Amino acid sequence: MKQRLFRVLAALAATSLVTVGLVTTPALPSYAAGESYVALGDSYSSGTGTRTYINDGTECLRSTYAYASLTAAAKGYSLNFRACSGAVVADVTSTQISALGTGTRYVTISVGGNDAGFADVLTECALPAWASDCAGTVAAARSFISGTLPGRLNTLYASIRTRAPSAKVVVVGYPKIFMGEDCNLATFFSPEDETALNNAVVHINSVLSTAASARGFTFVNPVSRFTGHAVCDSTEWINGFSNPVQESYHPNRLGHANGYLPLVSGVLTGASVAATAAVLAEAEADAAQQAKLQQKYAAADRKIKPKLFQPPTKARLEELAKERGVDFDTWWAGVQRSGRATALTQ
């Protein structure tokens, strides 16, 4: 981190003088190099889905390709990358916000999806219609989002403001995952399921926005930016069902670089940054230092486990067929004819 700061300061020093008439005065940079930036939240902030993670001794799945890393690299900020895959609001409170202080200049946070059980909802809705209660599961999640989540967010956001009274705080929402059809052979999302899931994303973003506004924070809604780049679109910015499964239904590198980065950095710093080759190289160069920084929190972070989507399996579907009086053999024969059978594990 120090080496990066030295490089930034050297670059500024080389270009910091401008001439006005006969007087030489220092040019004012658009940002202060080395300012403190703390990235809080869940897997959508940690960079889960980008397939490359720093070695910090945890399962937080923090990536140098995440928008927080790229923003810090572009601006020369001093990043404390506390976002962790699987985090719920209580985890942010107990393990992450201690990184904030009176000197913290920038904060980003995405959290709430795990509280609402989005991984479990996706798991249920991925089942074939006869085996799934997708509508009921989504309805339960929406009820939680409306009734319980606002109170949790209000308490958390108040704590963030208390700990970082001068920080610019940006609350980051979630993109819609689907585009209306399921091209993954191992899952059975119907168009109706996908609509319900997307509407739940719109709902949680509305709740996040309201809670952010009440605290004086800025909300960033990524839905429009990701439109045309959902699962099964021609250029996906969000992974579909993936191997390993932890990558599933999360923004990939394009999602962070082209989706989140210009949105979040623009609001956070006043000017959007791009994931240029130089920015990517700077972020990658900071991986070892960032891993070392996060290792001091590792004991607490190891208590947080990623919330994983569980794809349908043949064995599970056989059990559900028995429970619900479905002729599994006939259904399975149809799956085999469709070519899906080879994609389902036992």
FISE-923703 format. One line per field, with one value per residue (C-alpha): residue in three letters; chain; x, z, y. Coordinates in nm, 3 decimals, m for minus. Layout:
N
residuo [ALA,...] .
cadena [A,...] .
u [X,...] .
w [Z,...] .
v [Y,...] .
# end
This chain:
346
residuo [MET,LYS,GLN,ARG,LEU,PHE,ARG,VAL,LEU,ALA,ALA,LEU,ALA,ALA,THR,SER,LEU,VAL,THR,VAL,GLY,LEU,VAL,THR,THR,PRO,ALA,LEU,PRO,SER,TYR,ALA,ALA,GLY,GLU,SER,TYR,VAL,ALA,LEU,GLY,ASP,SER,TYR,SER,SER,GLY,THR,GLY,THR,ARG,THR,TYR,ILE,ASN,ASP,GLY,THR,GLU,CYS,LEU,ARG,SER,THR,TYR,ALA,TYR,ALA,SER,LEU,THR,ALA,ALA,ALA,LYS,GLY,TYR,SER,LEU,ASN,PHE,ARG,ALA,CYS,SER,GLY,ALA,VAL,VAL,ALA,ASP,VAL,THR,SER,THR,GLN,ILE,SER,ALA,LEU,GLY,THR,GLY,THR,ARG,TYR,VAL,THR,ILE,SER,VAL,GLY,GLY,ASN,ASP,ALA,GLY,PHE,ALA,ASP,VAL,LEU,THR,GLU,CYS,ALA,LEU,PRO,ALA,TRP,ALA,SER,ASP,CYS,ALA,GLY,THR,VAL,ALA,ALA,ALA,ARG,SER,PHE,ILE,SER,GLY,THR,LEU,PRO,GLY,ARG,LEU,ASN,THR,LEU,TYR,ALA,SER,ILE,ARG,THR,ARG,ALA,PRO,SER,ALA,LYS,VAL,VAL,VAL,VAL,GLY,TYR,PRO,LYS,ILE,PHE,MET,GLY,GLU,ASP,CYS,ASN,LEU,ALA,THR,PHE,PHE,SER,PRO,GLU,ASP,GLU,THR,ALA,LEU,ASN,ASN,ALA,VAL,VAL,HIS,ILE,ASN,SER,VAL,LEU,SER,THR,ALA,ALA,SER,ALA,ARG,GLY,PHE,THR,PHE,VAL,ASN,PRO,VAL,SER,ARG,PHE,THR,GLY,HIS,ALA,VAL,CYS,ASP,SER,THR,GLU,TRP,ILE,ASN,GLY,PHE,SER,ASN,PRO,VAL,GLN,GLU,SER,TYR,HIS,PRO,ASN,ARG,LEU,GLY,HIS,ALA,ASN,GLY,TYR,LEU,PRO,LEU,VAL,SER,GLY,VAL,LEU,THR,GLY,ALA,SER,VAL,ALA,ALA,THR,ALA,ALA,VAL,LEU,ALA,GLU,ALA,GLU,ALA,ASP,ALA,ALA,GLN,GLN,ALA,LYS,LEU,GLN,GLN,LYS,TYR,ALA,ALA,ALA,ASP,ARG,LYS,ILE,LYS,PRO,LYS,LEU,PHE,GLN,PRO,PRO,THR,LYS,ALA,ARG,LEU,GLU,GLU,LEU,ALA,LYS,GLU,ARG,GLY,VAL,ASP,PHE,ASP,THR,TRP,TRP,ALA,GLY,VAL,GLN,ARG,SER,GLY,ARG,ALA,THR,ALA,LEU,THR,GLN] .
cadena [A,A,A,A,A,A,A,A,A,A,A,A,A,A,A,A,A,A,A,A,A,A,A,A,A,A,A,A,A,A,A,A,A,A,A,A,A,A,A,A,A,A,A,A,A,A,A,A,A,A,A,A,A,A,A,A,A,A,A,A,A,A,A,A,A,A,A,A,A,A,A,A,A,A,A,A,A,A,A,A,A,A,A,A,A,A,A,A,A,A,A,A,A,A,A,A,A,A,A,A,A,A,A,A,A,A,A,A,A,A,A,A,A,A,A,A,A,A,A,A,A,A,A,A,A,A,A,A,A,A,A,A,A,A,A,A,A,A,A,A,A,A,A,A,A,A,A,A,A,A,A,A,A,A,A,A,A,A,A,A,A,A,A,A,A,A,A,A,A,A,A,A,A,A,A,A,A,A,A,A,A,A,A,A,A,A,A,A,A,A,A,A,A,A,A,A,A,A,A,A,A,A,A,A,A,A,A,A,A,A,A,A,A,A,A,A,A,A,A,A,A,A,A,A,A,A,A,A,A,A,A,A,A,A,A,A,A,A,A,A,A,A,A,A,A,A,A,A,A,A,A,A,A,A,A,A,A,A,A,A,A,A,A,A,A,A,A,A,A,A,A,A,A,A,A,A,A,A,A,A,A,A,A,A,A,A,A,A,A,A,A,A,A,A,A,A,A,A,A,A,A,A,A,A,A,A,A,A,A,A,A,A,A,A,A,A,A,A,A,A,A,A,A,A,A,A,A,A,A,A,A,A,A,A,A,A,A,A,A,A,A,A,A,A,A,A] .
u [0.000,0.284,0.465,0.152,0.109,0.470,0.414,0.102,0.270,0.568,0.340,0.157,0.483,0.602,0.293,0.189,0.309,0.127,0.223,m0.024,0.133,0.470,0.363,0.410,0.139,0.065,m0.214,m0.486,m0.549,m0.909,m0.860,m0.619,m0.390,m0.396,m0.734,m0.904,m1.162,m1.342,m1.544,m1.812,m2.072,m2.142,m2.038,m2.160,m1.901,m1.625,m1.602,m1.739,m1.797,m1.471,m1.288,m0.968,m0.937,m0.674,m0.516,m0.621,m0.699,m1.078,m1.373,m1.462,m1.373,m1.226,m1.108,m0.876,m1.128,m1.406,m1.523,m1.380,m1.030,m1.048,m1.172,m0.895,m0.634,m0.750,m0.765,m0.472,m0.694,m0.587,m0.835,m0.945,m1.139,m1.370,m1.657,m1.704,m1.903,m2.192,m2.211,m2.544,m2.614,m2.508,m2.172,m2.105,m2.179,m1.970,m1.671,m1.649,m1.742,m1.458,m1.242,m1.416,m1.285,m1.298,m1.039,m1.237,m1.311,m1.507,m1.736,m1.925,m2.163,m2.397,m2.580,m2.930,m2.957,m2.823,m3.051,m3.343,m3.211,m3.153,m2.933,m3.208,m3.469,m3.264,m3.216,m3.593,m3.681,m3.424,m3.629,m3.880,m4.228,m4.377,m4.103,m4.081,m4.266,m4.088,m4.379,m4.415,m4.042,m4.016,m4.321,m4.160,m3.840,m4.036,m4.220,m3.887,m3.751,m4.055,m4.096,m3.760,m3.479,m3.549,m3.490,m3.164,m3.043,m3.136,m2.938,m2.638,m2.635,m2.654,m2.349,m2.159,m2.230,m2.128,m1.797,m1.721,m1.887,m1.713,m1.722,m1.897,m2.114,m2.254,m2.507,m2.490,m2.791,m2.830,m2.882,m3.157,m3.014,m3.235,m3.356,m3.659,m3.528,m3.302,m3.022,m2.849,m2.917,m2.897,m3.167,m3.539,m3.618,m3.939,m4.004,m4.253,m3.990,m3.742,m3.991,m4.069,m3.699,m3.626,m3.918,m3.776,m3.450,m3.642,m3.812,m3.494,m3.332,m3.626,m3.586,m3.209,m3.263,m3.513,m3.289,m2.986,m3.173,m3.296,m2.936,m2.806,m2.622,m2.629,m2.787,m2.659,m2.906,m2.730,m3.044,m3.040,m2.666,m2.690,m2.991,m2.895,m2.617,m2.807,m2.773,m2.812,m2.777,m2.530,m2.269,m2.320,m2.207,m2.364,m2.272,m2.538,m2.502,m2.124,m1.848,m1.745,m2.092,m1.977,m1.941,m2.309,m2.543,m2.279,m2.133,m1.825,m1.524,m1.719,m1.998,m1.759,m1.550,m1.829,m2.130,m2.051,m1.724,m1.842,m2.159,m2.009,m1.685,m1.872,m2.097,m1.828,m1.552,m1.729,m1.574,m1.620,m1.307,m1.243,m1.083,m0.785,m0.488,m0.297,m0.577,m0.606,m0.230,m0.231,m0.515,m0.340,m0.015,m0.191,m0.320,m0.046,m0.059,m0.437,m0.423,m0.181,m0.410,m0.715,m0.534,m0.553,m0.932,m0.923,m1.032,m1.358,m1.404,m1.375,m1.701,m1.876,m1.956,m2.058,m2.430,m2.429,m2.688,m2.760,m2.844,m3.106,m2.975,m3.130,m3.137,m3.313,m3.568,m3.642,m3.715,m3.943,m4.125,m4.206,m4.330,m4.555,m4.679,m4.502,m4.408,m4.035,m3.939,m4.163,m4.042,m3.679,m3.720,m3.828,m3.526,m3.300,m3.453,m3.399,m3.030,m3.055,m2.989,m2.612,m2.605,m2.775,m2.550,m2.656] .
w [0.000,0.090,m0.236,m0.430,m0.239,m0.313,m0.684,m0.684,m0.490,m0.725,m1.025,m0.866,m0.779,m1.136,m1.266,m0.974,m1.092,m1.335,m1.439,m1.404,m1.553,m1.379,m1.067,m1.027,m0.812,m0.724,m0.917,m0.698,m0.759,m0.799,m0.508,m0.221,m0.273,0.008,0.148,0.350,0.169,0.350,0.143,0.348,0.265,0.107,m0.196,m0.446,m0.302,m0.229,m0.594,m0.570,m0.927,m1.070,m1.012,m0.867,m0.497,m0.260,m0.024,0.312,0.497,0.478,0.259,0.197,m0.173,m0.203,m0.552,m0.701,m0.988,m0.761,m0.810,m0.475,m0.564,m0.907,m0.766,m0.506,m0.768,m1.005,m0.739,m0.521,m0.217,0.085,0.076,0.367,0.184,0.451,0.231,0.271,0.085,0.296,0.515,0.662,0.839,1.174,1.027,0.896,1.243,1.431,1.199,0.946,1.075,1.328,1.028,1.012,1.189,1.198,0.919,0.684,0.367,0.156,0.233,0.006,0.122,m0.023,0.226,0.278,0.012,0.242,0.523,0.287,0.199,m0.171,m0.211,m0.064,m0.281,m0.594,m0.482,m0.449,m0.775,m0.971,m0.914,m1.178,m1.127,m0.976,m0.710,m0.632,m0.427,m0.592,m0.553,m0.182,m0.118,m0.302,m0.115,0.218,0.117,0.012,0.344,0.528,0.310,0.388,0.755,0.912,0.689,0.721,1.095,1.055,0.789,0.989,1.289,1.076,0.881,1.203,1.333,1.012,1.038,1.403,1.333,1.012,1.059,0.764,0.513,0.179,0.209,m0.097,m0.060,m0.358,m0.480,m0.670,m1.043,m1.191,m1.253,m1.531,m1.875,m1.924,m2.012,m1.857,m2.084,m1.811,m1.841,m1.468,m1.359,m1.427,m1.380,m1.564,m1.713,m1.429,m1.172,m1.325,m1.325,m0.958,m0.869,m1.064,m0.896,m0.558,m0.657,m0.744,m0.405,m0.200,m0.395,m0.304,0.064,0.048,m0.124,0.137,0.427,0.264,0.200,0.559,0.680,0.418,0.222,m0.157,m0.320,m0.647,m0.843,m1.096,m1.261,m1.572,m1.617,m1.618,m1.852,m2.154,m1.961,m1.736,m1.717,m2.066,m2.243,m2.532,m2.313,m1.953,m1.676,m1.425,m1.408,m1.447,m1.282,m1.261,m1.157,m0.884,m0.757,m0.549,m0.874,m0.961,m0.989,m0.911,m1.127,m1.319,m1.409,m1.679,m1.429,m1.193,m1.456,m1.691,m1.462,m1.106,m1.146,m1.353,m1.146,m0.799,m0.865,m1.025,m0.724,m0.466,m0.603,m0.839,m1.155,m1.307,m1.354,m1.609,m1.571,m1.791,m1.817,m1.582,m1.324,m1.341,m1.301,m1.001,m0.836,m0.896,m0.757,m0.431,m0.378,m0.144,0.068,0.088,0.186,0.465,0.587,0.592,0.772,1.097,1.079,0.960,1.285,1.283,0.908,0.912,1.105,0.794,0.537,0.176,0.117,m0.174,m0.436,m0.439,m0.786,m0.832,m0.807,m0.930,m0.578,m0.437,m0.717,m0.661,m0.294,m0.384,m0.643,m0.377,m0.138,m0.400,m0.583,m0.910,m1.154,m1.144,m1.403,m1.667,m1.584,m1.585,m1.927,m2.060,m1.899,m2.065,m2.405,m2.354,m2.281,m1.929,m1.753,m1.800,m1.630,m1.311,m1.048,m0.838] .
v [0.000,0.240,0.167,0.248,0.575,0.670,0.609,0.825,1.105,1.099,1.129,1.420,1.594,1.568,1.746,1.962,2.305,2.530,2.880,3.168,3.483,3.513,3.324,2.952,2.793,2.433,2.265,2.122,1.750,1.637,1.398,1.349,1.052,0.801,0.901,0.630,0.417,0.132,m0.115,m0.289,m0.550,m0.886,m1.090,m0.831,m0.593,m0.846,m0.950,m1.302,m1.417,m1.282,m1.615,m1.469,m1.389,m1.259,m1.510,m1.367,m1.691,m1.653,m1.752,m1.387,m1.417,m1.068,m0.987,m0.729,m0.717,m0.589,m0.232,m0.126,m0.244,m0.084,0.247,0.256,0.169,0.440,0.710,0.609,0.564,0.363,0.074,m0.141,m0.412,m0.552,m0.676,m1.051,m1.315,m1.437,m1.126,m1.021,m0.693,m0.838,m0.943,m0.594,m0.461,m0.716,m0.764,m0.480,m0.135,m0.136,m0.043,0.296,0.601,0.978,0.987,0.764,0.960,0.711,0.417,0.181,m0.091,m0.351,m0.570,m0.708,m0.976,m1.247,m1.132,m1.189,m1.536,m1.475,m1.786,m2.005,m1.834,m1.903,m2.263,m2.311,m2.138,m2.340,m2.657,m2.770,m2.627,m2.946,m2.953,m2.583,m2.326,m2.037,m1.796,m1.868,m1.840,m1.511,m1.379,m1.467,m1.288,m0.979,m0.981,m0.986,m0.707,m0.491,m0.573,m0.655,m0.534,m0.158,m0.163,m0.352,m0.111,0.196,0.073,m0.022,0.303,0.503,0.317,0.385,0.758,0.765,0.595,0.785,1.126,1.293,1.008,1.004,0.691,0.515,0.234,0.000,m0.196,m0.521,m0.582,m0.794,m1.140,m1.276,m1.179,m1.406,m1.748,m2.010,m2.133,m2.336,m2.708,m2.783,m2.535,m2.494,m2.124,m2.041,m1.694,m1.638,m1.735,m1.497,m1.211,m1.273,m1.282,m0.965,m0.789,m0.890,m0.719,m0.402,m0.425,m0.461,m0.177,0.045,m0.038,0.021,0.354,0.472,0.374,0.538,0.862,0.877,0.873,1.118,0.849,0.817,0.511,0.366,0.153,m0.076,m0.219,m0.001,m0.036,m0.416,m0.430,m0.640,m0.813,m1.053,m1.432,m1.579,m1.245,m1.238,m1.066,m1.173,m0.943,m1.186,m1.552,m1.817,m2.157,m2.201,m2.437,m2.384,m2.311,m2.012,m1.816,m1.862,m1.560,m1.299,m1.022,m1.136,m0.923,m0.740,m0.678,m0.505,m0.324,m0.216,m0.233,m0.130,0.061,0.361,0.395,0.367,0.555,0.842,0.892,0.817,1.039,1.279,1.136,0.791,0.586,0.314,m0.027,0.052,m0.180,0.048,0.044,m0.335,m0.372,m0.137,m0.331,m0.664,m0.525,m0.443,m0.798,m0.915,m0.599,m0.615,m0.982,m0.896,m0.620,m0.847,m1.129,m0.937,m0.971,m1.333,m1.500,m1.304,m1.326,m1.705,m1.718,m1.583,m1.851,m1.785,m1.830,m2.073,m2.148,m2.524,m2.660,m2.932,m3.289,m3.610,m3.754,m3.448,m3.448,m3.817,m3.741,m3.453,m3.664,m3.926,m3.659,m3.501,m3.808,m3.727,m4.004,m3.939,m4.202,m4.046,m3.697,m3.811,m3.972,m3.635,m3.469,m3.721,m3.651,m3.279,m3.328,m3.185,m3.517,m3.502,m3.160,m3.281,m3.433,m3.725] .
# end
